[in-house]
Amino acid sequence: MQPALSAFFMLLFVLLCLLGILANGFIVLVLSRERMRRGRLLPSDMILMSLGASRFCLQCVGMVNNFYYYLHLNEYSSGPARQFISLHWDFLNSATFWLGSWLSVLFCMKIANFTHPTFLWLKWRFPGSVPWLLMASLLISFIVTLLFFWGNHAVYQGFLIRKFPGNMTFKQWSRRLEIHYFLPLKLITLSIPCSVFLVSIALLINSLRRHTGRMQRSAHSPQDPSGQAHTRALKSLISFLILYALSFASLVIDAAGFFSSESDWYWPWQILIYLCTSVHPYILILSNLRLRGVCRQSMHCGSTTFPHV
């Protein structure tokens, strides 16, 4: 890849992360102010604020990690920087995936309409369980972080000792560890929240299909408020599904070490990894009445502060 093209993708990555930091920071700021004003938050707002805070920190850590890795490849692979930065990145990445899954479950519980006793029980219990689910997500993310930290520490110790089985070099041994440890671990730890996400979207699609069938049988217009709410929710969740799937696939492939900083596709691949955390907050802002209202208010205040000449 030409240096100019590589610089373009690097600049695009920085711009994407800055936009994501701005949107996630806006969500956290608005909901934090709401909590200070009312003294508490709704379960949906608790998940939104936690997800926004996690994504905000993840993108800040991600920018530091990527540029340090790109500019100091040898030091990153052999020094303690990999352990220190990865400690934060692995925790935030796992927490972000779990919080995104709980958001999809909440979306399903609010919109889907089933009469099965199990679903009704879950719908009744889920709002009160949100604080416990958030704490469980942090605990799981902490355990996942320890597992990844063990692998990163093994890489660092291997570089210092320089003794590997089968007369392998450090690069060969590190590559083997990526394939046989980091890749399966990443696949397992991300597949669980991803499965929760897929189940919730499948239930919501099934609910929309049943709702549409009922409207057709009763000769109601598909443009009634209930049908429009289902359609808007489905569009929002499908867009989240696409971004979520891209993030999942790119992280799993990245764990295999296919795209090092020496690769021509390093920066385009990093854009794919952070696409969900940067784009989805804007979808959340547009689909949330309170966030959209505050955003319009802020834009209106900005336009009146800086009038056209």
ZAVOMI-754172 format. One record per residue: y negated, x, z negated of N, C-alpha, C, O, CB in turn; residue in one letter. Coordinates in steps of 0.05 Angstrom, whole numbers, plus 32768, in hexadecimal, padded with zeros to 4 digits. Glycine has a CB too. Example, Ala and Ser with C-alpha at 12.3 -4.5 7.8 and 13.67 -1.06 7.14 Angstrom:
BEGIN
807281087F64805A80F67F64804281087F648042811D7F57805980E27F4BA
802D81017F72801581117F717FFF81027F637FE9810C7F5F800C811A7F8ES
% end
This chain:
BEGIN
8018801180008000800080007FE7801180007FE680267FF280007FED7FE7M
7FD3800A80107FBB801980117FAC80187FF77FAD80057FE87FA9800E8028Q
7F9D802E7FF07F8F802F7FD77F7B80187FD47F77800D7FBE7F8080497FD4P
7F6D80117FEA7F5A7FFB7FE97F687FE17FE37F5D7FD17FD37F4B7FF98004A
7F807FDC7FEE7F8E7FC37FE87F987FC37FCC7F987FAE7FBF7FA67FC07FFCL
7FA17FDA7FC27FAA7FDC7FA67F937FD77F937F967FC97F7F7FB67FF87FA1S
7F7B7FE17F9A7F637FDC7F897F5C7FBF7F8A7F527FB47F767F4C7FEE7F92A
7F5F7FB27FA17F597F957FA37F6B7F857F907F617F737F827F5D7F8C7FC0F
7F857F8A7F907F987F7C7F7F7F927F827F617F957F717F507FB57F827F86F
7F8A7F9A7F5C7F837FA27F407F6B7F927F377F6A7F877F217F7E7FC07F3EM
7F577F907F487F3F7F807F427F457F637F3F7F3A7F557F2E7F297F847F58L
7F587F597F507F607F3D7F4E7F6E7F377F347F6B7F227F287F717F367F66L
7F7E7F4A7F2B7F8C7F477F127F797F467EFB7F7B7F357EE97FA07F5F7F0EF
7F657F577EFB7F507F577EE67F417F3D7EE67F3C7F317ED17F3D7F6F7EE9V
7F397F347EFE7F2A7F1A7F007F3B7F037EF67F317EF17EE87F227F167F1DL
7F557F037EFD7F677EEE7EF47F697EED7ED57F687ED87EC97F837EF17F01L
7F6C7F057ECA7F6F7F067EAC7F557EFE7E9F7F567EF07E8A7F777F237EA4C
7F3E7F067EA97F257EFF7E9D7F207EE07E9E7F167ED57E8B7F0E7F0D7EABL
7F287ED47EB57F267EB77EB77F387EA97EA37F317E957E977F2C7EAE7ED4L
7F507EB47EA07F637EA97E8C7F597EAC7E707F5C7E9A7E607F7E7EB67E8FG
7F4E7EC47E6A7F427EC87E4F7F2C7EB57E4A7F297EAB7E337F387EE57E4CI
7F1B7EB07E5E7F057E9D7E5B7F0F7E817E567F057E737E447EF37E9D7E74L
7F237E777E657F2D7E5C7E627F3C7E597E477F377E457E397F407E557E79A
7F4D7E6C7E407F5C7E6A7E277F497E6C7E0F7F4D7E5F7DFB7F717E7F7E26N
7F357E7D7E127F217E807DFC7F117E667DF97F0B7E5E7DE27F0E7E967E02G
7F0C7E587E0F7EFD7E3F7E0E7F0E7E2A7DFF7F047E1B7DEE7EF67E357E2AF
7F287E287E057F3A7E157DF87F3B7E1A7DDA7F397E087DCA7F567E167E04I
7F3E7E347DD27F407E3B7DB67F267E347DA87F267E2A7D917F477E587DB3V
7F0F7E3B7DB57EF57E367DA97EF07E187DA47EE77E107D8F7EDF7E427DBAL
7EF67E087DB87EF17DEB7DB67F037DDE7DA07EF97DCF7D907EF67DDD7DD1V
7F1C7DE57DA07F2E7DD97D8D7F2A7DE57D717F2F7DD67D5D7F4B7DDE7D95L
7F217DFD7D6F7F1B7E087D547F027DFA7D487F017DF47D307F157E277D56S
7EEF7DF57D597ED87DE57D507EDF7DC97D487ED57DBE7D357EC27DE47D66R
7EF27DBE7D577EFC7DA37D507F0A7DA37D357F087D907D267F0F7D987D66E
7F197DB87D307F277DBA7D167F147DBD7CFF7F187DB17CEA7F3B7DD17D17R
7EFF7DCD7D037EEB7DD17CEF7EDC7DB77CE97ED47DB27CD37ED87DE77CF6M
7ED87DA77CFE7EC97D8E7CFB7ED97D797CED7ECF7D6A7CDC7EBF7D857D16R
7EF27D767CF57F037D617CEA7F167D6A7CD37F207D597CC47F147D557D00R
7F1A7D847CD17F2B7D8E7CBC7F497D8F7CC37F597D997CB47F297D7D7CA4G
7F507D847CDA7F6B7D857CE47F6C7D817D027F577D7A7D0E7F7C7D6F7CD6R
7F837D867D0E7F867D827D2B7F9E7D707D317FB17D6E7D217F8A7D9D7D39L
7F9D7D627D477FB47D537D507FCA7D667D587FC47D7D7D5F7FAC7D407D68L
7FE37D5D7D587FF97D6E7D607FF67D7A7D7B7FFC7D927D8080137D5F7D5FP
7FEC7D6B7D8E7FE77D757DAA7FD27D8B7DA97FD57D9F7DB87FDE7D5F7DBDS
7FBD7D877D997FA87D9C7D987FB27DB57D8A7FA97DCB7D907F907D907D89D
7FC47DB27D767FCF7DC97D697FDE7DDB7D7D7FDC7DF37D7C7FE17DC17D52M
7FEE7DCE7D8E7FFD7DDD7DA27FEA7DE97DB67FEE7E017DBD80127DCB7DB0I
7FD67DDA7DBF7FC37DE57DD37FB47DFD7DC87FB17E117DD67FB07DCF7DDBL
7FAB7DFB7DAF7F9C7E117DA37FAD7E297D9F7FA57E407DA47F8F7E087D89M
7FC67E257D967FD87E3C7D927FDF7E497DAC7FE07E617DAE7FF27E327D84S
7FE47E387DC17FEB7E437DDB7FD37E527DE77FD67E687DF27FF37E2D7DEEL
7FBB7E477DE47FA37E557DEE7F9E7E6F7DE07F977E837DED7F8B7E437DEAG
7FA27E707DC57F9E7E897DB67FB37E9E7DBE7FAC7EB57DC17FA07E847D98A
7FCC7E957DC27FE17EA77DCA7FDC7EB37DE67FDF7ECB7DEA7FFC7E997DC9S
7FD37EA27DF87FCE7EAB7E137FB57EBD7E147FB57ED17E237FC97E937E26R
7FA17EB77E047F897EC77E037F907EE47DFA7F887EF77E077F747EBB7DEFF
7F9F7EE67DE47FA77F007DDA7FBA7F0E7DEE7FB97F277DF17FB57EFE7DBFC
7FCC7EFF7DFA7FE07F0B7E0D7FD17F187E257FD97F2D7E2E7FF37EF67E17L
7FBD7F0B7E2F7FAF7F167E467F9E7F2E7E3F7F9C7F417E4F7F9D7F017E53Q
7F937F2E7E277F857F467E1E7F987F5E7E1B7F927F747E247F767F417E03C
7FAF7F597E0D7FC27F6E7E0A7FCE7F777E257FD37F8E7E2A7FD97F657DF7V
7FD27F637E377FDE7F697E517FCC7F7B7E627FD57F8D7E6F7FE37F4F7E60G
7FB27F767E617F9F7F877E707FA07FA47E657FA17FB77E757F837F7C7E6EM
7FA07FA77E4B7FA17FC27E3F7FBC7FCF7E477FBC7FE77E4E7F9E7FC07E20V
7FD27FC07E457FEC7FCB7E4A7FEF7FD47E677FF87FEA7E6D80027FB67E44N
7FE67FC37E7A7FE97FC97E967FD87FE17E9F7FE27FF27EAE7FE27FB17EA7N
7FC07FE37E957FAF7FF97E9E7FB780137E907FB580287E9D7F927FF37E97F
7FC080127E787FCA802A7E6B7FE480347E797FE7804C7E7D7FCF80257E4DY
7FF580217E7F800E80277E8D800880337EA9801580467EB28020800F7E90Y
7FF480287EB77FEE80307ED27FE1804C7ED27FE6805C7EE47FDB801C7EDFY
7FCF80517EBF7FC0806A7EBE7FCF80817EB07FCA80987EB57FA680667EB1L
7FE1807A7E9E7FEF808E7E8E800D80887E8D801880827E787FE4808F7E71H
801A80897EA5803680817EA7804880937E96805980897E88803E80837EC4L
804480AD7E97805580C07E89805280BD7E6A806580BC7E5B805080DC7E91N
803980BA7E62803480B77E45803E809C7E3B8048809A7E25801680B97E3FE
803D80877E4C8046806D7E448064806D7E40806E80617E2D803E80587E59Y
8073807A7E528090807A7E51809B808B7E3A80B080857E2F809B80837E6BS
808C80A07E33809780B37E20808980B27E05809380BF7DF2809680CE7E2BS
807380A57E03806380A57DEA8066808C7DDA8074807A7DE2804780AA7DF0G
8059808B7DC3805B80737DB1804B805B7DBB804D80467DB08052807A7D96P
803A805F7DD0802980497DDA803A80327DE48033801B7DE0801880537DF1A
805180387DF0806380227DFA806C80117DE3806D7FF87DE5807B802E7E09R
8074801D7DCD807D800E7DB680677FFD7DAA806B7FE67DA3808980217DA1Q
804F80097DA780397FFB7D9A802F7FE37DAB802B7FCD7DA08021800F7D95F
802B7FE87DC580207FD37DD680367FBD7DDA80307FA57DDA80177FDE7DF1I
804E7FC67DDF80647FB37DE480697FA17DCB80727F8B7DCE807D7FC17DECS
80647FAC7DB480687F9D7D9B80587F837D9C80617F6E7D9480617FAE7D83L
803F7F867DA5802D7F6E7DA680337F5D7DBF80337F457DBE80107F787DA7H
80397F6B7DD6803D7F5C7DEF80567F4B7DED80567F347DF6803E7F6F7E06W
806C7F567DE380857F477DE280837F2F7DCF808D7F197DD5809C7F597DD8D
80757F327DB980717F1C7DA680607F067DB380687EEE7DB280637F267D8DF
804A7F0D7DBF80387EF97DCB80457EEC7DE380417ED47DE8801E7F067DD3L
80547EFB7DF380617EF07E0A80777EDB7E0280787EC67E0E806E7F067E1BN
80877EE27DEE809B7ECF7DE5808E7EB67DD980967E9F7DDE80AD7EDC7DD0S
80797EBA7DC9806B7EA37DBC805E7E917DD1805F7E797DCF80557EAD7DA9A
80537E9D7DE680477E8D7DFC805B7E7C7E0A80557E657E1080397EA07E10T
80737E877E0F80877E777E1D80917E607E0B80957E497E15809F7E897E24F
80957E657DF1809D7E4F7DDF80887E3A7DDC808E7E227DDD80A47E5B7DC4W
806F7E427DDA80597E2E7DD780567E1E7DF080507E067DEF803F7E3D7DCFL
80597E2B7E0780587E1C7E20806F7E077E22806A7DF27E2D805A7E2F7E38G
80867E0E7E18809C7DFB7E1880977DE37E05809C7DCD7E0C80B67E097E0FS
808B7DE97DEE80847DD37DDB806F7DC17DE7806E7DA97DE2807B7DDE7DC0W
805D7DCD7DF780487DBC7E0480557DA97E18804D7D927E1A80347DCE7E12L
80697DB37E2780777DA17E3A80877D8C7E2C80887D757E3580897DB27E4CS
80937D927E1580A17D7E7E05808E7D697DFB80947D517DFC80B07D8B7DEDV
80767D717DF180627D5E7DE880597D4C7DFF80567D347DFB804A7D6D7DDCL
80557D587E16804E7D497E2E80637D337E34805C7D1C7E3A804A7D5B7E46F
807C7D3B7E3280927D297E3780937D127E2280977CFB7E2980AD7D387E38C
808F7D1A7E0980917D057DF3807A7CF17DF6807D7CDA7DEF808F7D137DD8M
80637CFA7DFF804C7CE87E02804E7CD57E1A80457CBE7E1980327CF87E03K
80597CDF7E3080597CD07E4980737CC27E4F80737CAB7E5780527CE37E60I
808A7CD07E4A80A37CC47E5180A97CAB7E4180A07CA97E2A80BA7CD87E4EA
80B77C987E4D80BC7C7E7E4080DA7C787E4180E47C6D7E5580AC7C677E4DN
80E87C807E2C81057C7B7E2A810A7C6A7E1180FB7C6C7DFD81157C957E29F
811F7C5B7E1181267C4A7DFA813F7C557DEB81497C487DD9812B7C2D7E03T
81497C6C7DF381607C777DE681597C7F7DC981437C8A7DC4816B7C917DF5H
816A7C787DB681637C7D7D99815D7C9A7D93814B7CA07D83817A7C757D88P
816B7CAD7DA081667CC97D9C814A7CD17DA5813C7CE07D97817B7CDA7DAAT
81437CC87DBD81287CCE7DC781127CC27DB680FE7CCE7DB081257CC47DE4F
81167CA97DAD81037C9B7D9C81007CAA7D8180EA7CAC7D76810A7C7E7D97L
81177CB47D7681167CC37D5D81067CDD7D6180F67CE47D5081327CC97D53W
810C7CEB7D7780FD7D047D7D80DF7CFE7D8180CF7D0E7D7881097D127D95L
80D97CE97D8F80BD7CE27D9480AF7CDC7D7A80977CE27D7780BB7CCA7DA7K
80BD7CD07D6780B17CCA7D4D80AE7CE37D3B809A7CE57D2D80C27CB57D3EW
80C17CF57D3D80C17D0C7D2B80B17D247D3780A87D357D2780DD7D157D26R
80AE7D257D5180A27D3D7D5D80867D437D5380817D5A7D4D80A27D397D7BF
80737D307D5280587D377D4980577D447D2E80497D577D2A80477D1E7D48P
80677D3A7D1B80687D457D0080767D607CFF80727D6F7CEC80757D337CEDG
80867D667D1380957D7F7D1480867D967D22808F7DAD7D2280B07D7B7D22S
806F7D907D2E80607DA47D3D80597DBD7D2D805E7DD37D3780477D987D48V
804E7DBA7D1480497DD37D0580627DE47D0080607DFD7D01803C7DCC7CEAP
80787DD77CFB80917DE67CF6809B7DF37D1080A57E097D1080A77DD37CEBW
80987DE57D27809F7DF17D40808E7E097D4780987E1C7D52809D7DDC7D56L
80757E087D4180637E1E7D46806B7E367D34806C7E4D7D3E80467E177D40L
80727E317D1B807B7E477D0A80967E527D13809A7E6A7D12807E7E3D7CEDM
80A87E407D1D80C27E4A7D2780BE7E5B7D4080CC7E6E7D4480D47E327D2DA
80AA7E537D5180A57E637D69809C7E7F7D6180A47E937D6E808F7E557D7AS
808B7E817D4D80827E9C7D4480997EAC7D38809A7EC47D3D806C7E997D2FL
80AA7E9F7D2980C17EAD7D1D80D47EB77D3380DD7ECE7D3280D07E9B7D0AL
80DB7EA67D4680EC7EAE7D5D80DF7EC57D6C80ED7ED87D7380F17E967D6FI
80C57EC37D7180B77ED87D8080B87EF37D7080BA7F087D7C809A7ED07D85S
80B67EF17D5680B77F097D4580D37F167D4880D57F2F7D4A80B17F027D28F
80E87F067D4881037F117D4A81077F1E7D6681127F337D6881187EFB7D46I
80FD7F107D7B80FF7F1A7D9680F07F357D9880F97F487DA580F47F067DAAV
80D97F367D8B80C97F4F7D8B80D87F667D7F80D77F7D7D8980AF7F4B7D7CT
80E77F617D6980F77F767D5C810C7F807D6F81127F987D6F81037F6C7D42L
81197F6E7D7E812E7F777D9081237F887DA7812F7F9C7DAE813C7F5E7D9CL
810C7F807DB180FF7F917DC680F57FAB7DBA80F67FC07DC880E87F817DD3F
80EB7FAA7DA280E17FC27D9580F77FD77D9280F37FEF7D9580D47FBC7D7AF
810F7FCD7D8B81267FDF7D88812B7FED7DA3813180057DA3813F7FD07D7FW
812A7FDF7DB9812F7FEB7DD381197FFF7DDA811F80157DE481307FD67DE9G
81007FF87DD580EA800B7DDB80EB80247DC980E5803A7DD280CF7FFD7DD8N
80F380207DB080F680377D9E810D80497DA7810C80617DA580FB802D7D81H
8123803D7DB28139804C7DBC8130805D7DD4813980747DD78150803A7DC4A
811F80527DE5811580627DFC810480797DF2810780907DFC810380507E0EV
80F380747DDE80E2808A7DD380F380A07DC680EE80B77DC980CE807E7DBFY
810880987DB6811980AB7DA9812A80BA7DBE812F80D27DBB812C809D7D95Q
813280AD7DD3814180BA7DE8813080D07DF6813B80E57DFE814B80A67DFDG
811680CA7DF9810580DE7E06810280F77DF48101810D7DFE80E980D27E0BF
810180F27DD980FE81097DC7811881197DC4811781327DC480F680FF7DACL
812F810C7DC38149811A7DBE815381277DD8815E813D7DD7815D81077DB3I
815081197DEE815981227E08817881277E09818181397E17814B813C7E0FR
818781167DFC81A481177DFD81AE80FC7E0481AB80E87DF681B081207DE1K
81BB80FB7E1C81C480E17E2781E180E37E2F81EA80F97E3781B280D97E3EF
81F080CD7E2E820C80CE7E36821080D27E5381FF80C97E63821A80B47E2DP
822580E07E5B822B80E47E77821880F67E86821680F47E9E822C80CA7E84G
820A81087E7781F7811B7E8481E2810D7E9481D981177EA98207812E7E96N
81D980F57E8B81C480E77E9981A980F37E9281A580FF7E7D81C580C97E91M
819680EF7EA4817B80F77E9F816D80E17E8F817780CB7E8C816B80FD7EBAT
815580E77E85814680D37E75813F80BB7E87814180A47E7E812D80DF7E6AF
813880C07EA0813180AA7EB2814980987EB8814780807EB8812680B57ECCK
816180A47EBC817980957EC1818180847EA98188806D7EAB819080A77EC9Q
817F80917E91818680837E788173806C7E72817B80577E6A818780977E60W
815980717E778145805C7E73814980457E868146802E7E7E812980687E76S
8150804B7E9F815580377EB3816E80267EAB816E800E7EAE815980437ECFR
818280337EA1819A80257E98819480127E80819F7FFC7E7F81B180397E90R
8183801B7E6F817B800B7E58816C7FF27E61816F7FDC7E56816B801B7E44L
815B7FF57E76814C7FDF7E80815F7FC97E8C815B7FB17E8881387FE87E96E
81737FD27E9B81857FC07EA881987FB27E95819E7F9B7E9781957FCF7EBEI
81A37FC27E8281B87FB77E7081AE7FAD7E5581BE7FA17E4781CC7FCD7E6CH
81957FB27E4F818B7FA87E3581727F977E3881727F7F7E3081857FC07E22Y
815D7FA27E4481447F937E4581467F7B7E57813C7F657E50812E7FA57E50F
81547F7E7E6E81567F677E8181667F507E75815D7F397E7681637F707E9BL
817F7F557E6A818D7F3E7E5D817E7F327E46817E7F197E4281A97F477E54P
81717F437E3681627F397E1F814B7F277E2781467F127E1C81587F507E0EL
813C7F307E3C81267F207E4681317F067E5281257EF17E4E81177F307E5CK
81477F077E6081527EEF7E6D815B7EDB7E5881567EC37E5B816A7EF77E7EL
81687EE47E4381727ED27E2E815A7EC67E1E81597EAD7E1A81857EE17E1BI
81487ED67E1581327ECD7E04811F7EBA7E1281127EA97E0681237EE47DF8T
811C7EBE7E2D810A7EAC7E3C81187E937E47810C7E7F7E4C80FD7EBB7E53L
81337E957E4A81417E7E7E5581427E677E4281437E507E4A815E7E877E5CS
81427E6C7E2881447E577E14812B7E457E15812E7E2C7E1881477E627DF8I
81127E507E1280FB7E3E7E1580F87E327E3080EE7E1C7E3480E27E4D7E0DP
81017E417E4581007E367E6081127E1E7E63810B7E0B7E7181077E4C7E75C
81297E1F7E56813B7E087E57812F7DEF7E4A81327DD97E5481567E0F7E4AS
81217DF47E3381147DDD7E2680FE7DD27E3980FB7DB97E3A81067DE77E0CV
80F07DE37E4680DC7DDA7E5980E87DC97E7080DD7DB47E7680CD7DF27E65F
80FE7DD37E7B810B7DC57E9181157DA97E8981137D967E9881217DD57E9DL
81217DA77E71812B7D8E7E6781147D7A7E6481177D627E6C81397D917E4CV
80FD7D837E5A80E77D707E5680DB7D677E7080D47D4F7E7280D17D7E7E46S
80DA7D787E8480CF7D6F7E9E80E37D5D7EAC80DB7D4B7EBA80C87D877EAFI
80FD7D627EA881117D507EB5810F7D347EA981117D217EB7812D7D5C7EB1A
810B7D337E8E81097D197E8280F07D0A7E8B80F07CF27E9081087D1C7E63L
80DA7D197E8F80C17D0C7E9880C37D027EB580B97CED7EBB80AA7D207E95L
80D07D127EC680D47D097EE280E67CF07EE280E17CDD7EF280E17D207EF3I
80FA7CF07ED2810C7CD87ED080FC7CC07EC681007CA97ED081247CDD7EBEN
80EB7CC47EB380DA7CAE7EA880C87CA37EBE80C57C8B7EC080CA7CB77E90S
80BC7CB57ECD80AA7CAC7EE380B97C9C7EF880B07C887F02809C7CC47EF0L
80D27CA67EFE80E27C977F1280E97C7B7F0980E77C687F1880FC7CA77F18R
80F07C797EEF80F67C5E7EE480DD7C4C7EE380DF7C347EE981027C607EC8R
80C77C587EDC80AE7C497EDB80A67C3F7EF7809D7C287EFA80977C5A7ECFH
80A97C507F0B80A27C487F2780B47C327F3080AC7C1F7F3E80A47C607F3AT
80CE7C337F2980E17C1E7F3080DA7C047F2480DD7BEF7F3080FD7C267F29G
80D27C047F0A80CA7BEB7EFD80B17BDF7F0A80AF7BC67F0D80C47BF07EDFR
809E7BF07F1280867BE57F1F808C7BD87F3980817BC47F4180727BFB7F23M
809F7BE47F4880A67BD97F6280B57BBE7F5F80B07BAB7F6E80B87BEC7F72Q
80C67BBC7F4A80D47BA37F4680C27B8D7F3C80C67B757F4280EB7BA77F32R
80AD7B947F2D809A7B807F2280827B7B7F3480707B6C7F2E80917B887F07S
80827B897F4C806D7B857F6080517B8E7F55803D7B837F5D806B7B697F69A
80517BA17F4280387BAC7F39802E7BC27F4B803E7BCF7F59803A7BB67F1CH
80147BC67F4B80097BDB7F5C800F7BF67F50800D7BF97F377FEA7BD77F5ES
80167C0A7F60801C7C257F5580027C327F4B80047C487F3F80287C367F6AP
7FEB7C267F4F7FD27C327F477FC97C287F2B7FB27C2C7F247FBC7C2D7F5BQ
7FDB7C1A7F1C7FD37C107F027FD07C287EEF7FDB7C3E7EF57FE77BFC7EF7D
7FC07C257ED97FBB7C3C7EC87FD47C4A7EBE7FD47C637EBC7FAB7C337EB0P
7FE97C3B7EB780017C487EAD800E7C597EC280177C707EBD80157C327EA4S
800F7C4F7EDB801B7C5F7EF1800A7C787EF780157C8D7EFC801D7C4F7F0AG
7FEF7C757EF67FDE7C8C7EFA7FE17CA17EE57FE17CB97EEA7FC17C837EFCQ
7FE57C987ECC7FE97CAB7EB680037CBB7EBA80037CD37EB67FE97C9C7E9BA
80187CAD7EC280317CBA7EC7802E7CCF7EDE80397CE57EDC80477CA67ECEH
80207CC67EF3801D7CD87F0A800D7CF17F0380147D077F0B80107CC97F21T
7FF77CED7EF57FE67D047EED7FF67D177EDB7FF57D2F7EDE7FCD7CFA7EDER
80057D0C7EC880157D1C7EB6802A7D2C7EC6802F7D437EC080227D0B7EA1A
80377D1F7ED9804B7D2C7EE980407D437EF9804B7D587EFB805A7D187EFBL
80297D3E7F06801C7D537F1680157D6B7F0580197D827F0C80037D487F24K
800A7D657EED80027D7B7EDB801B7D8B7ED2801A7DA37ED17FF47D707EC3S
80317D7C7ECC80497D8A7EC280577D997ED880627DAE7ED3805C7D767EB6L
80567D8E7EF180627D9D7F0780547DB67F0D80607DCB7F1380637D8B7F20I
80397DB57F0C802A7DCE7F1080307DE27EFA80327DFA7EFF800C7DC87F10S
80337DD87EE1803B7DEA7ECB80577DF57ED0805C7E0D7ECA803A7DDA7EB0F
80697DE57EDB80847DEE7EE080847E057EF580937E187EF180957DD67EEBL
80747E027F0A80737E177F1E80697E317F1380747E467F1780617E0E7F36I
80537E2F7F0380477E477EF7805A7E537EE3805D7E6B7EE1802C7E407EEAL
80677E427ED3807A7E4A7EBE80927E597ECB809B7E6E7EC180847E327EAEY
809C7E4E7EE180B37E597EEF80AC7E757EFB80BC7E877EFA80BD7E477F05A
80947E767F06808B7E907F1280887EA57EFC80907EBC7EFF806F7E8C7F1FL
807D7E9D7EE5807B7EB07ECF80967EB97EC4809A7ED07EBF806A7EA37EB8S
80A87EA67EC280C37EAC7EB880D17EC07ECB80DC7ED47EC280D47E927EB5F
80D17EB97EE580DF7ECA7EF980D37EE67EFA80E17EFA7EFB80DF7EBD7F14A
80B87EE87EFA80AB7F017EFC80AF7F137EE480B27F2B7EE6808D7EFD7F01S
80B17F067ECC80B57F167EB380D27F217EB280D67F377EAA80B07F057E9BL
80E57F107EBB81017F197EBB81057F307ECF81127F447EC981147F027EC2V
80FA7F2E7EE780FC7F437EFB80ED7F5C7EF180F67F727EF680F17F3A7F16I
80D67F587EE480C77F6E7EDA80D67F7D7EC480D37F967EC280AC7F657ECFD
80E67F6F7EB580F67F7C7EA0810A7F8F7EAB81137FA27E9E81047F677E8FA
81127F8A7EC481267F9C7ED181197FB67EDB81277FC87EE481337F8E7EE8A
80FE7FB87ED980F17FD07EE180EE7FD57EFE80ED7FEC7F0780FE7FE77ED4G
80EE7FC07F0F80ED7FC37F2C80D17FCB7F3580CE7FD77F4A80F57FAA7F39F
80BC7FC57F2580A17FC97F2E80937FDB7F1980867FD17F0780917FAF7F31F
80957FF57F1D808780087F0C806A800B7F16806380007F2B809580247F0BS
805A801A7F08803E801E7F10803C802E7F2A8027802D7F37802E802C7EFAS
8052803B7F328052804A7F4A805980397F62805680417F79806680617F49E
806180207F5D8069800E7F73804F80027F80803B7FFE7F73807B7FF77F68S
80517FFD7F9A803B7FF17FA880357FD47F9F801F7FCA7FA380407FF27FC6D
804A7FC87F9480477FAC7F8D80437FA87F7080487F927F6580607F9C7F96W
803B7FBC7F6180387FBA7F4480237FA57F3D80287F947F2D80317FD57F38Y
800B7FA87F497FF57F957F417FF97F797F4B7FF37F667F3D7FDB7FA07F4CW
80037F757F64800A7F597F6C801F7F4C7F59801D7F347F5480147F587F89P
80317F5C7F5080467F517F3E803A7F4A7F2380417F367F17805D7F667F3AW
80277F5A7F1980197F547F0080097F3A7F0380067F2C7EEF80077F6B7EF8Q
7FFE7F357F1A7FEF7F1C7F1F80027F047F1C7FFA7EF07F107FE27F1D7F3BI
801A7F077F26802E7EF17F2480357EEC7F0680387ED57EFE80477EF77F34L
80387F027EF780407F007EDB802B7EF07ECB80327EE07EBA80447F1B7ECFI
80117EF67ED07FFC7EEA7EC17FEF7ED17ECE7FDB7EC77EC57FE77EFE7EBBY
7FFB7EC87EE47FF07EB17EF27FF07E987EE17FDD7E897EE07FFF7EAC7F0CL
80067E937ED380097E7B7EC37FF57E7B7EAC7FE77E667EA780257E787EB8C
7FF27E917E9E7FE07E927E877FC37E917E8F7FB27E8B7E7E7FE57EAB7E77T
7FBD7E967EA87FA17E957EB17F997E7B7EBF7F837E727EBC7F9C7EAC7EC4S
7FAC7E6F7ECE7FA67E577EDD7FAB7E3E7ECD7F9B7E2B7ECE7FB67E577EF7V
7FC17E3D7EBE7FC87E257EB07FB37E1B7E9C7FB07E037E997FE27E297EA2H
7FA57E2D7E8D7F907E237E7B7F7B7E127E897F717DFF7E7D7F827E3B7E6EP
7F757E187EA27F627E077EB17F6E7DEB7EB67F5F7DD77EB67F597E147ECBY
7F887DEA7EBC7F957DD07EC07F947DC07EA67F907DA87EA67FB27DD47EC9I
7F987DCE7E8F7F977DC17E757F7B7DB67E6F7F787DA07E657FA07DD47E5FL
7F677DC67E767F4B7DBD7E717F457DA47E817F387D927E787F387DD47E77I
7F4D7DA47E9B7F477D8E7EAC7F577D757EA57F4D7D5E7EAA7F4D7D957EC9L
7F6E7D787E997F7F7D607E927F7A7D567E767F857D417E6F7F9C7D677E96S
7F6B7D657E667F657D5C7E4A7F497D517E497F357D5F7E507F687D747E37N
7F467D387E407F2C7D2B7E407F177D397E2F7F007D3D7E377F2F7D0E7E36L
7F1F7D437E177F0D7D507E057F047D6B7E117EEC7D717E117F197D547DE9R
7F177D7B7E1A7F107D957E257EFF7D927E3F7EEC7DA17E437F297DA57E2BL
7F067D7E7E4F7EF77D7A7E687EDB7D717E627EC87D797E6F7F057D667E7AR
7ED87D607E4D7EBD7D577E467EAC7D6D7E3B7E947D6F7E437EBF7D417E31G
7EB77D7F7E2B7EA77D957E207EA07DA97E377E8A7DB47E377EB77DA47E0AV
7EB37DAC7E497EAE7DBE7E607E977DB47E717E857DC37E797EC77DC27E71C
7E977D9A7E767E817D8D7E867E677D8F7E777E527D947E837E887D707E8DR
7E687D8B7E5D7E507D8D7E4D7E447DA97E4E7E2C7DAD7E517E567D867E30Q
7E567DBD7E4C7E4D7DD97E4D7E417DE07E687E2C7DEE7E697E647DEC7E47S
7E4E7DD67E7D7E437DDB7E987E287DCE7E9C7E167DD87EA97E577DD27EAEM
7E267DB57E917E0C7DA67E937DF67DB57E847DE07DB77E8E7E107D8A7E88H
7DFD7DBF7E6C7DE97DCE7E5C7DE17DE77E6B7DC97DEF7E6A7DF47DD57E41C
7DF57DF47E787DEE7E0C7E877DDC7E077E9E7DCA7E177EA47E087E197E91G
7DE07DF07EAC7DD07DEA7EC37DB37DE27EBB7DA07DE77ECA7DDC7DD37ED3S
7DB17DD67EA37D967DCF7E9A7D877DE77E8E7D6F7DE87E8F7D977DB97E85T
7D977DFA7E847D8A7E137E797D7F7E247E8F7D6B7E317E8D7D9E7E227E68T
7D8E7E247EA67D867E357EBD7D817E227ED47D927E207EE67D9C7E4A7EC4F
7D697E157ED57D637E017EEA7D5F7E0F7F057D587E277F067D4A7DF17EE3P
7D647E007F1A7D607E0A7F347D427E0D7F3A7D337DFC7F327D6E7DF87F49H
7D3B7E227F487D1F7E277F4F7D197E1A7F697D027E1B7F737D197E457F50V
% end
